[in-house]
Amino acid sequence: MDCPQIRDAFLNGVAPAEEQVKPHLAGCSQCRELFEQGAELGRNLAAQTRVVLPAAADDFFAEIEGKLARETGPRAWLRSRPSLLRLSFVLLPLLLVLGAGGLLWPRADLEQYPLPRVAALLCVYFLAILLAFGKELSEAPRRDAFRDYLGLLAFALGVPILAAFAPATEVSRQAAAGGALACFGYGALLTLPIAALLWAFDRDDRPSLRTACLSTAALGLSANLLLELHCGNGNAVHVLLGHASLGVAWLAAWAVSWRLSRG
Amino acid sequence: MAAYIAGDKPAFRELFQRYTPLLQRAMARDLKSLEEANDLVQQTFLHLHRSRLDFEPGRKLKPWIFTIALNLKREYFRRNKRRRETSLEDDRVAEPFEGPRGQERSDAAREMARALELLPAEHREVIELHWFGGLSFPEVAEVVGSTVSAVKVRAHRGYVALRARLGDAAPDPESSHEGKPSVEGSK
């Protein structure tokens, strides 16, 4: 006998005979617990499992069928695509925007920084973005560890703040704080289509705290990555107001949306 | 599931009939009311429909459905800030969902339900999926995103705690003969 067979025997109202289960119990500590004290625990758990619930109302299936029938239109099509495809659809515009921004409006002082530093920065940003988008769009078991999401969110909000105080070129550091609003607008505008895609791909009907953390992290990091490639102003006040604030702004937007969804 | 993905609508009814009782049992125990449980069961099927193209042919459907259900249930508790662990503080442990026609359940069943409710979430989850969801331990491991050995350790710890709690709650034969309050009553 194995664990499910022992469980099923209890459910059928018959505690298996000791000789029958002895070989299994010798190597299975959890099943041994079921048989302690006259198999009290096994019988009690079986009794709990056998509690009969009232049958679902007749219209229960019709309600679900009705909801499924309303699953039509572009959003229904988009959110039912396989997860890998949804992830690709979100990353593709980001890569296009990064590429276009980097080529068309490159940061003037980028070549003054050592290549390994630039490469490492891009990798850290991109891996964190990939992790946040991947977790958000995945159907994998979601561990009940909210700190995982909060950790990613803290990283996304913290890295741009640290960037404000990172070593920069002399010209960059001595630049005026002005232009923060323009940078904020640039970052927000370019990440807006990605936010719209995330919303379209989200399979939940109501925004969740998990989605808020992961989406905010991904969008905040994406906006800051775009600005890292675009803006050469290293003035700490400018970076804090124009760049780092984007993550906070996306968090506020999600908080409002979440609050509204709760009524 | 393959038939459903291919567009066979009656296949969905079959899935519904097969899995609804299991999902209801798994949900109702935590949610205290059948309406809330049914709402989550509906969401599970809706989510199953939306993620049907993620289902890999040849994979077992039961752990897949329970993964969706468990994700939704966790999100529900997070959203409503009604995790059962909070009930530990004020000792107001609500009764689990009642049987048909509001029938009284035996004291033993109540004690068992209460003991289950007081287990740490990670232990309770494994036991509930194994017993009430009818999943094997490898399937439970798939649902909670852990290893089989870790799941078995959690089940073992949960069983030990349950036995200890049931032992504590059992009325003392001597004191009950003398009309003294039981251990449970004195707590």
Interface residues (C-beta under 8 A of the other chain):
Chain A: C3 P4 R7 C28 S29 Q30 E33 L34 E36 Q37 E40 L41 N44 L45 A46 A47 Q48 T49 V51 V52 L53 P54 A56 F60 F61 E63 I64 E65 K67 L68 E71 A76 R79 S80 R81 P82 S83 E139 A140 P141 R142 R143 D144 F146 R203 D204 D205 R206 S208 L209 R210 R262
Chain B: F12 R13 F16 T20 P21 Q24 R25 A28 L34 N38 V41 Q42 Q43 F45 L46 H47 H49 R50 S51 R52 L53 D54 T67 I68 L70 N71 R74 E75 R78 R79 P96 F97 G99 P100 R105 S106 A108 A109 M112 A113 L116 A121 E122 I127 H130 W131 F132 S136 F137 E142 V143 V144 G145 K152 A155 H156 Y159 V160 L162 R163 L166
